[in-house]
């Protein structure tokens, strides 16, 4: 009697484990690889045969000669994405934001994404306004014309999907790669 009850349960366990744990994931992976190979492989960006990053995951750029991404609460560590968990009334958060604004501001308004960390800590985009704030610093560090860099930012600005979904944005990795190309072309 007990075996008659356990046997169907074990058969269904094995069957559903195979279907949901092996067959379905393999089928979805196959469809994704066939229909969207770039996205299925992580939207990787390569330069001279080497992978330099992903279009979808922010990374740190240091130095005055590059556009900087939005601040990250997790140090751009994709294994531990997350926000600061500091609330709007947190004195620590207010101090951090004030320090970021002070570092960027020359008496001009600072875009919100320049002073606040993204919710994931891995946002690959900044606002066009934040990119424009950085134009002077990058132009001076690279010995380029500010107008030339402002045009580069404008060319790399992505508009909201269908004109209504999302905000205008600039992918920092793509912008910095274009910046390297611009400098290489001028040399």
N, C-alpha and C positions, 0 to 999 in steps of 0.2 A: 504494500500500500504506500509506504513512504517513498520507495523508488519510483513508483508511478507518478507521484507528485513532483519529485525533484527532477526527473528526466526532462519533462517539457520546459521547466524553468532553466535548466542548464543549456538546452538546445537553443532556446530563445536568447539567452545571454550571449552565447557564442555567435549566433546569427547576427544579432544587433551590434555586437562588438565589431564584427567584420564589416557590416554595412556602414555603421556610423564612424568607426575608427580607422577604416582602411579604404573601402571602396569609395565612399562619398568624398573624403578629402582628396584622394587621387583624381577623381573625376573633376572636381572643382579646380584643382591645381592644373590639370590638363587643359580645361576650358580657359582658365586665366592665362596660361602660357601661350595658347593659340590666339586668343582674342586681344589680350593686352600684355604682351611680353615685357615691355619696358616697366610698366607699373607693377607687374607681378614679381619682378626682380628688384624692386625697391626704388625705382626711378633714379638709378645711379647716374652720376655725371662723371665722365672720364675725360682726361686731358693727356694727350701723348701716350695713350695706352694704359695709363694708370688711373684708378678710381680716386677722385678727389673729394667726393661727397655724394649727397643725395639731394634732389630737389625738394624733398619733403621733411628733412631733418636739419635743423639749424646747427651751426657749428661756430666756434669762436674764431674771430679774426682779430689779431692784435697788431698794434703798430699804427702810426698815423697815416700810412700809405694805403690803408684799406678801409672800406666802409664797415662799420661795426654793426653786429646784429642787435636785436632787442635783448635786454638783460635776461639772464637765465638764473632761476632759483636753484637749478641743479647742476650748474657748470657745464651745460650742453652734454650731459651724460645720458645717452639714449637708454641705458639699462635702468635708469632711475628717474624717469620723467615725472614732473609734478611741479606744483606751484609752491609758494612760500607758506601758505596756510596762515598768513597774518591777516587779521581782519582790518576793516576800514578804520577802526578806532585805535589800532595798534600804534603806540609811540615809536616802536622800532621801525615799523613800515614807514611812518612819516619821516623819520630820520634818514632812512635809506633813500627814499624818493627825493628828499631835499638835497642830499649829497649828489645824487645823479643830476638833478636839475642844475645845481650850482656848477658842476663840472662841465656841463654842456652850454650853459647860458651865458651870453654876452649882453644881457639885458633884453634879449628877444624871447618870445614864447617858445617853450619846448614841447614838442608833440608828446602826447600821453604814452605812446609806445617806447619813447626814448627813456622814460623815467620808471616805467612799471615792467615787471617781468611777466612773461606770458604764462598762461595757465598750465601749459605742458612743460615749459622750460626749454622747448625744442623748436620754437616757431622759426621757420626759415625765412619769413618775410618781415619787412618793416614798411612803414607807411612812406609814400613819396615825400611827405613833409620831413620825416626823420632823415631820409637819404639826403634831402636838400640841405638840412642843417649841417651835415657832415662834408658837403662839397668843398668848402673853404679849406678845412683841415687836410683833406685828401689831396686837393690841388696843390697846396703849398708843399706837402711832403713829397709829392711826385714831380713837382716843377711843371705842372700842366695848367692850362687856362681854366678858371672856374666855370666859364660859360660852356666850355667843351665838356666838362664833367656833368654840368646841369643837363645838357642835352643827352648825355649817356644815361643819366638817371631817368629822364623822360622817355627815352626809347625802351627802357627795360621795365617801365611801370605797367603792371597788368591791371586791367579794368575789372570791375565786378562781373561775375558770370551773368550773361544776358542783360547786362547793364543794371541789374537790381540785386543780385545775390552776392553779399560780401562787400568788402571795401577795396578801394584801389590799394595795390601793394607792389613791393619790389622784392624779388628774391635776392638775398644778399650774396649767396654763392655765385649765381649767374652774373650779378653786377660786378663782383670782384674779378671773375674770370674775364669779363668783357673789359674791365679796367686794365688787367694784365695784357690783354690783346692789343688794346689801344696804345699802351706804352711800348709794346714790342713793335707795333707798326710804325711808330714815330721815330724809333731808333734806327 
